[in-house]
């Protein structure tokens, strides 16, 4: 791996984790407004970011109330969403994958919650929060970034 790629991956991981922990009151639970999830659209720009972002999610989930189980299943949901995003040709369609794979998080909360929960309500809340952060907020930001050749050259790993 080139040093340039290693540095880019490390920066992405660090930014994702810092953004998640900086706004941790919004990052965990049935409503997860993780601003760091905007960064998942990097996988749409370049598949290289699938693994760094998956690792970033796993590290961020160490602070989750569900602990190691959330590290594993949160990272799995992220990996599936990121991989799907990297294979999708339309940015808006790509932005929907994190919401789709939120079903894994809904199942996790259903099985681990000490209180009885409504699976459909909790999963719907997580899907909605992913949709708001990635699709409504993230897509316009990334469309703006895509218009800037300098930024795109920095983000792509050719």
C-alpha positions as CSV (number, residue, x, y, z in Angstrom):
1,X,0.0,0.0,0.0
2,X,1.3,3.4,-0.9
3,X,2.0,5.8,1.9
4,X,-0.5,8.2,0.4
5,X,-3.3,5.7,0.7
6,X,-2.3,4.8,4.2
7,X,-2.4,8.4,5.2
8,X,-5.7,9.0,3.5
9,X,-7.2,6.0,5.2
10,X,-5.9,7.0,8.6
11,X,-7.2,10.6,8.2
12,X,-10.7,9.2,7.3
13,X,-10.7,6.9,10.3
14,X,-9.6,9.6,12.6
15,X,-12.2,12.1,11.3
16,X,-15.0,9.6,11.5
17,X,-14.2,8.6,15.1
18,X,-13.6,12.1,16.3
19,X,-16.9,13.3,14.7
20,X,-18.8,10.4,16.3
21,X,-17.3,10.9,19.8
22,X,-17.7,14.7,19.6
23,X,-21.4,14.3,19.1
24,X,-21.8,11.0,21.0
25,X,-25.1,12.0,22.5
26,X,-26.5,11.8,19.0
27,X,-24.5,8.8,17.8
28,X,-26.0,5.9,19.7
29,X,-29.5,4.6,20.4
30,X,-32.7,4.4,18.3
31,X,-32.1,7.9,16.8
32,X,-28.6,8.0,15.5
33,X,-27.7,11.3,13.9
34,X,-24.1,10.5,13.3
35,X,-22.7,13.4,11.3
36,X,-19.7,11.2,10.6
37,X,-22.0,9.0,8.4
38,X,-21.8,11.8,5.8
39,X,-18.3,10.4,5.2
40,X,-19.8,7.1,4.0
41,X,-20.3,8.8,0.6
42,X,-16.5,8.6,0.2
43,X,-17.1,4.9,-0.8
44,X,-19.2,6.2,-3.7
45,X,-16.3,8.3,-4.9
46,X,-13.7,5.5,-4.4
47,X,-14.1,1.9,-3.2
48,X,-10.8,2.3,-1.3
49,X,-12.7,4.0,1.5
50,X,-14.9,0.9,2.2
51,X,-12.3,-0.7,4.6
52,X,-11.2,2.5,6.4
53,X,-14.8,3.5,7.0
54,X,-15.7,0.1,8.2
55,X,-12.8,0.2,10.7
56,X,-13.8,3.7,11.7
57,X,-17.3,2.5,12.5
58,X,-16.0,-0.5,14.5
59,X,-13.7,1.9,16.6
60,X,-16.5,4.3,17.1
61,X,-18.8,1.6,18.3
62,X,-16.5,0.7,21.2
63,X,-18.3,3.6,22.9
64,X,-21.7,2.1,22.3
65,X,-23.9,0.9,25.1
66,X,-24.0,-2.5,23.4
67,X,-20.2,-2.8,23.5
68,X,-18.4,-5.5,21.4
69,X,-21.6,-6.8,19.9
70,X,-22.2,-3.3,18.4
71,X,-18.6,-3.2,17.3
72,X,-19.2,-6.4,15.3
73,X,-22.7,-5.9,13.9
74,X,-22.4,-2.2,13.5
75,X,-19.2,-2.7,11.4
76,X,-21.0,-5.5,9.5
77,X,-23.9,-3.2,8.6
78,X,-21.5,-0.4,7.7
79,X,-19.4,-2.8,5.5
80,X,-22.5,-4.0,3.6
81,X,-23.7,-0.5,3.1
82,X,-20.3,0.8,2.1
83,X,-19.6,-2.0,-0.3
84,X,-23.1,-1.5,-1.9
85,X,-22.4,2.2,-2.2
86,X,-19.1,1.6,-3.9
87,X,-21.0,-0.5,-6.6
88,X,-23.8,1.9,-7.1
89,X,-23.6,4.4,-10.0
90,X,-26.1,7.1,-8.7
91,X,-25.1,9.1,-5.6
92,X,-28.6,9.4,-4.3
93,X,-29.3,5.7,-4.7
94,X,-25.9,5.0,-3.1
95,X,-26.9,7.2,-0.2
96,X,-29.8,4.9,0.6
97,X,-27.7,1.8,1.4
98,X,-26.9,2.9,5.0
99,X,-30.6,3.2,5.7
100,X,-31.3,-0.1,4.2
101,X,-28.7,-2.0,6.2
102,X,-29.9,-0.3,9.4
103,X,-32.2,-3.3,9.7
104,X,-29.1,-5.1,11.2
105,X,-28.9,-2.4,13.9
106,X,-32.6,-2.6,14.5
107,X,-32.3,-6.4,15.1
108,X,-29.3,-5.8,17.4
109,X,-31.3,-3.4,19.5
110,X,-34.3,-5.8,19.5
111,X,-32.2,-8.6,20.8
112,X,-30.0,-6.7,23.2
113,X,-32.4,-4.1,24.7
114,X,-33.3,-4.7,28.3
115,X,-36.7,-3.0,27.7
116,X,-39.3,-4.4,25.3
117,X,-39.1,-2.4,22.0
118,X,-41.1,-2.1,18.9
119,X,-38.7,-3.5,16.2
120,X,-40.4,-1.6,13.4
121,X,-40.5,1.7,15.2
122,X,-36.8,1.5,16.3
123,X,-35.6,0.3,12.9
124,X,-37.7,3.0,11.2
125,X,-36.1,5.6,13.4
126,X,-32.6,4.4,12.6
127,X,-33.4,4.3,8.9
128,X,-34.9,7.8,9.0
129,X,-31.9,9.2,10.8
130,X,-29.5,7.6,8.3
131,X,-31.6,8.9,5.4
132,X,-31.5,12.5,6.9
133,X,-27.8,12.5,7.6
134,X,-26.5,10.7,4.5
135,X,-29.1,11.4,1.8
136,X,-30.5,14.8,2.7
137,X,-27.4,16.4,4.2
138,X,-24.6,14.3,2.7
139,X,-25.6,14.1,-0.9
140,X,-25.7,17.9,-1.5
141,X,-22.3,18.2,0.2
142,X,-20.8,15.5,-2.0
143,X,-22.4,16.9,-5.2
144,X,-20.7,20.2,-4.4
145,X,-17.4,18.3,-3.7
146,X,-17.8,16.4,-7.0
147,X,-17.8,19.7,-8.9
148,X,-14.4,20.6,-7.6
149,X,-11.7,18.9,-9.6
150,X,-9.0,19.6,-7.0
151,X,-11.0,18.0,-4.2
152,X,-11.9,15.0,-6.4
153,X,-8.2,14.5,-7.2
154,X,-7.4,14.5,-3.5
155,X,-10.1,12.1,-2.6
156,X,-9.6,9.6,-5.4
157,X,-6.9,7.0,-5.1
158,X,-5.5,6.5,-8.6
